[in-house]
Amino acid sequence: MFIKLGIILILFQCFVFGADSFYQNKYNASKKQYLGAVVSGNKLKEIKYLKELINYGSHLNINTLKYKKELNRLDKNTSLKKKVTTSFKLKPRYTIKSVTNDKNSIIISFNRNIDNSYIDFYEKKYDNFRRDYFDIKGSYKHAKNKKIKLSNVDKTVIYQHKQNILRIYIQKKKDPKTIYIINKNQLVIKHLTPNYEKQKQIDKVKVLKEKIAKTPTSTPSFLKDKKYTITDVRDVENSIIIEFNHKINSKYVNFYEKRYKNYNRDYFDIKGNFKNAYDTKLKTAGINKTVIYQHKKNILRIYLQNRTNPKTIYIVGKDKIIIKNLGANNIAKKAKKQEYLYPYEKTIVIDAGHGGKDPGATNGKKVYEKNIVLNVSKFLKQELLRKGFKVQLTRAKDKYVKLGKRTKYANRKKADMFVSIHANAVPKRKAKKAKGIETYFLSPARSERAKRVAALENKGDIDNMSWSSKSSLLTILNQGKITASNKMAIDVQKNMLYKLRKRYGKNTIKDGGVREGPFWVLVGAQMPSILVEVGYISHPVEGRRINTKSYQRLIAKGMADGIESYFIKN
């Protein structure tokens, strides 16, 4: 009897001391997280971890009065008289302030700044209609009573899908043509009407006619005079556009910052002279003062002055420089009249590998490479169109296209970039080890791995040349584009890794690297070209993942960001 009582007593002590140890560890962890929130200035997290400290402290009989006072200061709505519950989630807040719409647009305003992670876009095709879905991170108080009507759309629905997900979908018999734009605390969903492109051209012609009407009939002498290399400087909302009468490069601009006692300046010294420098007045949204003047005979100086640090970037195009203030909030104006300020006007040809009679790699469970890469290609097209690029697909459905015809198509479309999309595979004995994403550019392969991958992708159109003959030929093919293709491959690989690792974690997404490879689908392209392997279809985990729409959409976003990054820098 005494032995049993002793055992019970020991177990009770273990339970009590084990509980104390648990709460002590939680208390210490919450304390570290609270201090981190204070350093980073995140008030919401400060409130969260203060509540945890108060709760765990009560279990440990620790005096938490100072934390209660701080919590009361930060959150006036929180009553300290109320019992602190064990749930550490903040009370649901209505993060979406308003949802408004006009004929073609839906404008969602938040009570905080947002980014691309706040929206998940996807499409669904039904028997008699198509839908574009927008799952928006946030809660909206009036979601049940809100009615939205867009022109040239069969149906538009809004509802609170989950506690923190507002869902909007746009329904039509044919594919709805939609884009979305994010800027600071607003999201604009825009439906492009059938006459959108036509109206865009009409607007361009109208602006051009107005410009011509204000210009003297004879060509101004300063445009004929070569010493005036800058032909125009103008402001467009939160940007300044400087146009030249010849091609330029990144050496034409020298950027530096200066911090004064009461204000900050971003300086741009631009190589060139502008006749109307002293007569030109510039105004940049979000900037207190913008000044332009001819600093030296061949240096035009522009500076942007703000009380706080101006958030500026500059982009160098073929014959223009764009200075852009990222801190301006002009989304409402842009929703009415969108103008792509980046010097794009670029055409991207996307090539979904294999197709039709050529299924590509398979995992033996009716999962084929040709279907996966076609989905990724379509998602990539959507992302690039939103960024202002022109996009063409070598195949938009399950059909076989010869390798040689793919680059010929790109050349015929006068593409500025060619991207071929594939999925990797290895034999069963290596399937558990081989994984990761890789990006290749055309060149003789320097590794056995590159040769193996190239052999798989070249099957569709292989000829009788020996490996050594092919390598010799590849040393002269596309020689002028190898450097540009290499740069593009680096940007695309880096951005794909960033997007995927943010969702799946660094350890689960392997970096297969940027590699050289003799891919015949890239031969003959008259523009920078790359081949992307989106993952291993043969890997037990990665193979399942790359067959999901969420992974395909995410890697497409990474590719689009990489392409954008390449054009901004080059």
C-alpha positions in Angstrom: 0.0 0.0 0.0 2.8 2.4 1.0 4.7 1.5 -2.1 1.7 2.4 -4.3 1.2 5.8 -2.5 4.9 6.5 -3.0 4.7 5.8 -6.8 1.6 8.1 -7.1 3.4 10.9 -5.2 6.4 10.6 -7.5 4.2 10.7 -10.6 2.4 13.8 -9.2 5.6 15.6 -8.6 6.9 14.8 -12.1 3.6 16.2 -13.5 3.8 19.4 -11.5 7.5 20.1 -12.2 7.1 19.0 -15.8 4.2 21.6 -16.2 6.4 24.3 -14.5 9.2 23.5 -17.0 6.8 23.7 -19.9 5.5 27.1 -18.9 9.0 28.4 -18.0 10.2 27.5 -21.6 7.1 29.1 -23.1 7.6 32.2 -21.0 11.3 32.6 -22.0 10.4 32.1 -25.7 7.6 34.7 -25.6 10.0 37.1 -23.9 12.6 36.8 -26.7 9.8 37.1 -29.3 8.4 40.2 -27.6 11.8 41.9 -27.5 12.3 41.1 -31.2 8.9 42.7 -32.0 9.9 45.8 -30.0 13.1 46.1 -32.0 11.3 45.7 -35.3 8.5 48.1 -34.3 5.8 45.5 -35.0 2.9 46.7 -32.7 0.6 43.8 -33.5 3.3 41.2 -32.5 4.1 43.2 -29.4 0.5 42.9 -28.3 0.4 39.1 -29.1 3.6 38.3 -27.1 2.6 40.5 -24.2 -0.6 38.5 -23.8 1.5 35.3 -23.9 3.8 36.6 -21.2 0.9 37.6 -19.0 -0.7 34.2 -19.4 2.4 32.1 -18.8 3.5 34.4 -16.0 0.2 33.7 -14.1 0.9 29.9 -14.3 4.4 30.6 -12.8 3.3 33.1 -10.2 5.6 35.8 -11.8 4.7 39.5 -11.3 3.6 40.6 -14.8 2.2 44.0 -13.8 4.7 45.9 -16.1 3.5 43.8 -19.1 -0.1 44.5 -18.3 0.6 48.2 -18.2 2.4 48.0 -21.6 -0.4 46.0 -23.1 -3.0 48.5 -21.8 -1.0 51.3 -23.5 -0.7 49.5 -26.8 -4.2 48.2 -27.0 -6.8 50.6 -25.4 -9.6 48.2 -26.5 -8.1 45.4 -24.4 -9.6 45.4 -20.9 -7.1 44.2 -18.3 -10.0 43.4 -15.9 -11.1 40.6 -18.3 -9.6 37.2 -17.7 -6.7 36.5 -20.1 -7.6 33.5 -22.0 -5.1 30.8 -23.2 -5.8 31.7 -26.8 -3.1 34.0 -28.1 -4.8 34.9 -31.4 -5.8 38.6 -31.7 -9.5 39.3 -32.1 -10.5 39.3 -35.7 -10.0 42.6 -37.3 -11.6 43.9 -40.4 -8.4 44.5 -42.5 -10.3 45.5 -45.6 -11.8 49.0 -45.3 -13.8 49.2 -48.5 -14.6 47.6 -51.8 -15.8 49.8 -54.6 -16.2 49.4 -58.4 -16.8 51.2 -61.6 -17.6 49.7 -65.1 -14.4 47.7 -65.5 -12.6 47.7 -62.1 -12.9 46.6 -58.5 -10.9 48.6 -56.0 -10.2 46.9 -52.6 -8.7 49.3 -49.9 -6.9 47.9 -46.9 -6.0 49.4 -43.5 -2.4 48.5 -44.1 0.2 48.2 -46.9 0.0 45.0 -48.8 2.1 42.9 -51.2 1.7 40.0 -53.7 1.3 37.5 -50.9 -2.1 39.1 -50.2 -3.7 37.7 -53.3 -4.0 34.2 -54.9 -5.3 34.2 -58.5 -6.4 31.1 -60.3 -8.8 30.1 -63.1 -11.5 27.4 -63.4 -13.1 26.1 -66.5 -16.6 24.6 -66.3 -18.8 23.1 -69.0 -20.7 26.3 -69.9 -18.6 29.1 -68.4 -15.2 30.2 -67.1 -14.2 31.9 -63.9 -11.3 33.9 -62.7 -10.9 33.6 -58.9 -9.2 36.1 -56.6 -8.7 34.9 -53.0 -7.7 38.0 -51.0 -6.0 37.9 -47.6 -8.3 39.9 -45.3 -11.7 40.3 -43.7 -14.4 42.6 -44.9 -17.4 43.6 -42.7 -19.9 44.2 -45.5 -19.0 41.2 -47.7 -22.5 39.7 -47.3 -24.3 42.8 -48.4 -21.9 43.9 -51.1 -23.0 43.8 -54.8 -20.6 44.2 -57.6 -21.5 44.7 -61.3 -18.9 44.9 -64.1 -19.6 45.7 -67.8 -19.3 42.8 -70.3 -19.3 40.2 -67.5 -22.0 37.6 -66.9 -21.6 37.5 -63.1 -19.4 39.0 -60.4 -19.6 37.5 -56.8 -18.0 38.6 -53.6 -18.1 36.7 -50.2 -16.1 36.0 -47.1 -14.8 32.5 -48.1 -12.9 32.0 -44.8 -12.4 34.1 -41.6 -9.4 35.8 -43.3 -10.0 35.1 -47.0 -12.3 37.4 -49.1 -13.1 35.7 -52.4 -14.1 37.5 -55.6 -14.8 35.7 -58.8 -15.6 37.0 -62.3 -17.7 34.7 -64.6 -18.1 34.7 -68.4 -18.9 32.1 -71.1 -15.5 32.8 -72.5 -12.3 33.3 -70.6 -12.5 36.6 -68.6 -9.5 38.8 -69.4 -8.4 40.1 -66.0 -5.4 41.8 -64.4 -4.7 43.0 -60.9 -2.5 45.8 -59.7 -1.0 46.3 -56.2 0.2 49.5 -54.7 0.6 50.2 -51.0 -2.8 49.7 -49.4 -4.9 49.1 -52.5 -5.6 46.2 -54.8 -7.3 46.9 -58.2 -8.9 44.0 -60.2 -9.5 45.2 -63.8 -11.5 43.4 -66.4 -10.2 44.1 -69.9 -13.1 44.6 -72.3 -13.0 43.2 -75.8 -12.2 46.8 -77.1 -9.4 47.3 -74.5 -6.5 46.9 -76.9 -8.3 49.0 -79.6 -9.1 51.7 -77.1 -5.5 51.6 -75.9 -4.3 52.4 -79.5 -6.9 55.1 -79.9 -5.7 56.8 -76.6 -2.1 56.6 -77.9 -3.0 58.2 -81.2 -5.0 60.9 -79.3 -2.0 61.8 -77.1 0.3 61.8 -80.1 -2.1 64.1 -82.0 -2.2 66.5 -79.1 1.5 66.5 -78.8 1.9 67.2 -82.5 -0.7 70.0 -82.3 1.4 71.8 -79.6 4.7 71.3 -81.6 5.7 73.8 -84.3 5.2 72.5 -87.9 8.9 72.6 -88.7 11.4 70.4 -86.8 13.0 72.4 -84.0 16.7 73.2 -84.7 17.8 71.7 -81.4 16.6 68.3 -82.5 18.7 68.5 -85.6 21.7 69.7 -83.6 23.6 66.7 -82.3 25.0 68.5 -79.3 21.5 68.4 -77.6 21.5 64.6 -76.9 18.4 64.7 -74.6 15.2 65.3 -76.6 12.6 65.3 -73.8 12.1 65.3 -70.0 8.6 64.8 -68.6 6.8 63.7 -65.5 4.2 61.0 -65.4 2.6 60.7 -62.0 5.3 59.2 -59.8 8.0 58.9 -62.5 10.3 61.1 -64.6 11.1 60.0 -68.2 14.3 61.2 -69.9 14.5 60.5 -73.6 17.7 60.6 -75.8 18.2 60.8 -79.5 20.6 57.8 -79.5 21.1 54.5 -77.6 22.4 54.6 -74.1 23.6 52.3 -71.3 23.9 52.3 -67.5 27.0 54.5 -67.6 24.8 57.4 -68.6 23.5 57.9 -65.1 25.3 58.5 -61.8 23.1 58.1 -58.7 24.0 59.3 -55.2 22.2 60.4 -52.0 22.8 63.3 -49.6 21.3 63.7 -46.1 20.8 67.2 -44.8 19.6 68.4 -41.4 15.9 68.9 -42.3 15.6 66.9 -45.6 17.0 64.2 -47.8 17.9 64.3 -51.5 18.4 61.7 -54.2 20.7 63.0 -57.0 20.8 61.8 -60.6 23.6 63.1 -62.8 22.7 62.2 -66.4 25.2 62.3 -69.2 23.7 64.6 -71.9 22.5 68.1 -72.4 18.9 69.4 -72.7 18.0 72.7 -74.3 14.9 73.3 -72.2 16.4 72.3 -68.8 15.8 75.7 -67.2 12.2 76.0 -68.6 11.1 72.5 -67.6 9.1 72.1 -64.3 8.8 68.7 -62.8 6.4 67.4 -60.2 6.7 63.9 -58.8 3.9 62.3 -56.7 5.1 61.6 -53.1 8.1 64.0 -53.4 8.2 67.5 -51.8 10.5 69.0 -54.4 11.8 68.0 -57.8 14.5 70.1 -59.5 16.1 69.9 -62.9 19.0 72.0 -64.3 22.1 71.7 -66.6 24.8 71.2 -64.0 27.6 71.1 -66.5 27.9 71.3 -70.3 27.3 67.6 -70.7 25.7 66.8 -67.3 21.9 67.2 -66.7 21.2 67.1 -62.9 17.8 66.0 -61.4 17.3 65.7 -57.7 14.3 64.7 -55.6 13.9 66.2 -52.2 11.9 64.9 -49.3 11.8 65.3 -45.5 12.0 61.5 -45.2 14.3 59.3 -47.4 12.9 59.3 -51.0 12.4 55.7 -52.2 13.6 55.9 -55.8 14.9 53.5 -58.4 16.0 54.2 -62.0 15.7 52.0 -65.1 17.8 52.3 -68.2 16.2 51.4 -71.5 17.5 51.6 -75.1 17.1 55.3 -75.5 15.5 56.4 -72.2 16.0 56.6 -68.4 13.0 56.3 -66.0 13.3 57.6 -62.5 10.5 56.2 -60.3 9.4 57.0 -56.8 8.3 53.8 -55.1 6.8 55.7 -52.1 4.0 57.4 -54.1 0.4 56.2 -53.7 -1.2 56.7 -57.2 -3.2 53.5 -57.6 -6.5 55.2 -58.0 -5.3 57.2 -60.9 -3.5 54.2 -62.5 -6.7 52.2 -62.2 -8.4 54.7 -64.6 -5.5 55.1 -67.0 -2.7 52.5 -66.7 0.6 53.3 -68.3 3.5 50.9 -68.2 6.5 53.1 -67.5 9.2 50.4 -67.8 10.9 50.4 -71.2 9.5 47.0 -72.0 7.4 46.8 -75.1 9.2 43.4 -75.2 7.9 40.2 -76.7 8.4 36.9 -74.8 7.9 33.5 -76.5 7.1 30.7 -74.0 7.7 27.2 -75.1 5.9 24.4 -73.3 8.1 21.3 -73.9 7.0 18.1 -75.6 3.3 17.7 -76.3 1.0 15.5 -78.3 2.6 12.1 -79.2 5.7 13.1 -77.1 4.6 13.0 -73.4 8.1 13.8 -72.0 9.0 12.5 -68.6 6.4 10.5 -66.5 6.3 8.9 -63.1 4.4 5.9 -64.3 1.1 7.1 -62.7 -0.4 9.0 -65.7 1.4 12.2 -64.7 3.1 13.5 -67.8 5.6 16.3 -68.3 3.8 17.7 -71.3 0.7 18.6 -69.2 2.6 20.1 -66.2 4.8 22.4 -68.4 1.7 23.5 -70.4 0.0 24.7 -67.2 3.2 26.5 -66.0 3.5 28.2 -69.4 -0.1 29.5 -69.2 0.4 30.8 -65.7 3.7 32.5 -66.8 1.8 34.1 -69.7 -0.7 35.6 -67.2 2.0 37.0 -65.0 4.0 38.6 -67.9 0.9 40.2 -69.4 0.2 41.9 -66.0 3.7 43.3 -66.1 3.1 44.8 -69.5 4.9 42.3 -71.8 3.7 40.9 -75.0 3.5 37.1 -74.8 3.2 34.3 -77.4 3.0 30.5 -76.8 4.6 27.9 -79.1 1.7 25.6 -78.2 -1.5 26.5 -76.2 -2.8 22.9 -76.2 -1.7 19.3 -76.2 -0.1 19.1 -79.6 3.3 18.0 -80.9 5.6 20.7 -82.3 9.1 19.9 -83.8 12.0 21.4 -81.9 13.2 23.4 -84.9 9.8 25.0 -85.5 9.7 26.4 -81.9 12.7 28.8 -82.3 11.6 29.6 -85.9 8.3 30.8 -84.4 10.1 33.0 -81.9 12.2 34.5 -84.7 9.1 35.1 -86.8 7.5 37.0 -83.9 10.7 39.0 -83.4 10.8 37.9 -79.8 13.1 39.6 -77.3 13.4 36.4 -75.2 12.7 32.7 -75.6 11.9 30.5 -72.5 11.4 26.8 -72.9 9.8 25.0 -69.9 10.4 21.3 -69.0 10.3 18.9 -66.0 13.2 16.6 -65.1 13.4 12.8 -64.5 15.9 10.1 -63.6 15.7 6.2 -63.4 13.9 4.6 -60.4 17.2 3.7 -58.6 18.1 7.4 -58.4 14.6 8.8 -58.0 14.7 9.4 -54.2 17.9 11.5 -54.4 17.5 13.6 -57.6 15.5 16.7 -57.0 15.6 20.5 -57.5 15.0 23.3 -60.1 17.6 24.1 -62.8 18.0 26.7 -65.5 20.1 26.0 -68.6 21.4 28.2 -71.5 22.7 27.0 -74.8 26.3 25.9 -74.9 28.3 22.6 -75.1 27.7 20.7 -71.8 30.5 20.7 -69.4 29.1 18.1 -67.0 27.7 14.6 -67.3 24.5 15.8 -65.6 23.9 18.4 -68.2 24.5 15.8 -71.0 22.0 13.5 -69.4 19.3 16.1 -69.1 19.9 17.4 -72.7 19.7 13.8 -74.0 16.2 13.5 -72.4 14.9 16.8 -73.8 16.5 16.3 -77.3 14.7 13.0 -78.0 11.8 14.6 -79.9 14.0 15.8 -82.9 17.3 13.9 -82.5 19.5 13.6 -85.5 22.5 11.4 -86.5 25.3 13.7 -85.5 27.8 12.4 -82.9 28.2 14.1 -79.5 31.6 15.6 -80.5 30.1 16.9 -83.8 27.3 18.5 -81.9 29.6 20.1 -79.4 31.7 21.6 -82.1 28.7 23.0 -83.8 27.4 24.5 -80.5 30.6 26.4 -80.0 29.6 28.7 -82.9 25.8 28.6 -82.6 24.2 31.5 -80.7 27.7 32.7 -79.6 26.6 36.3 -79.4 23.6 35.5 -77.2 25.4 33.2 -74.7 26.4 36.0 -72.2 22.9 37.5 -72.3 21.3 34.1 -71.9 23.6 33.3 -68.9 22.5 36.6 -67.2 18.9 35.9 -67.8 19.2 32.3 -66.5 20.8 33.7 -63.3 17.9 36.1 -62.7 15.2 33.6 -63.4 16.8 30.9 -61.2 17.3 33.3 -58.3 13.7 34.5 -58.4 12.2 31.0 -58.7 14.1 29.8 -55.7 13.0 32.9 -53.7 9.3 32.3 -54.4 9.3 28.6 -53.8 11.5 28.7 -50.7 9.3 31.3 -49.2 6.3 28.9 -49.4 7.9 25.5 -49.0 11.1 26.2 -47.0 14.8 26.4 -47.9 15.6 22.8 -47.1 12.8 21.3 -49.3 13.6 23.3 -52.5 17.0 22.3 -53.9 19.0 24.8 -56.0 20.1 22.7 -59.1 22.0 25.8 -60.3 22.5 27.6 -63.6 24.1 25.3 -66.2 25.3 25.1 -69.8 23.6 22.5 -72.0 23.3 21.5 -75.6 19.5 21.8 -75.9 18.4 21.7 -79.6 15.2 23.5 -78.8 17.3 26.6 -78.2 19.4 26.3 -81.3 18.6 29.0 -83.9 17.0 31.4 -81.5 18.0 35.0 -82.5 17.4 36.3 -79.0 18.6 35.4 -75.4 17.1 32.0 -74.6 16.9 29.6 -71.6 15.5 26.2 -70.7 13.9 25.8 -67.2 13.5 22.4 -65.5 10.8 23.1 -62.9 11.5 20.0 -60.8 11.9 16.2 -60.9 8.7 14.4 -61.9 10.4 11.2 -60.8 11.0 12.3 -57.2 8.4 10.9 -54.7 7.7 14.2 -53.0 8.7 16.8 -55.6 6.9 14.9 -58.3 3.6 15.2 -56.5 4.2 18.8 -55.7 5.0 20.0 -59.3 1.7 18.4 -60.4 -0.3 20.9 -58.2 -1.6 24.2 -59.5 -0.3 26.1 -56.5 3.3 25.0 -57.2 2.9 25.7 -60.9 1.5 29.2 -60.3 4.2 30.0 -57.8 7.1 29.0 -60.0 5.6 30.9 -62.9 5.5 34.0 -60.7 9.2 33.5 -59.9 10.0 33.2 -63.6 8.1 36.4 -64.4 9.9 38.3 -61.6 13.3 37.0 -63.0 12.4 38.1 -66.5 11.4 41.5 -65.3 14.6 41.8 -63.2 16.7 40.9 -66.3 15.1 43.7 -68.4 15.4 46.3 -65.7 19.1 45.6 -65.3 19.9 45.1 -69.0 
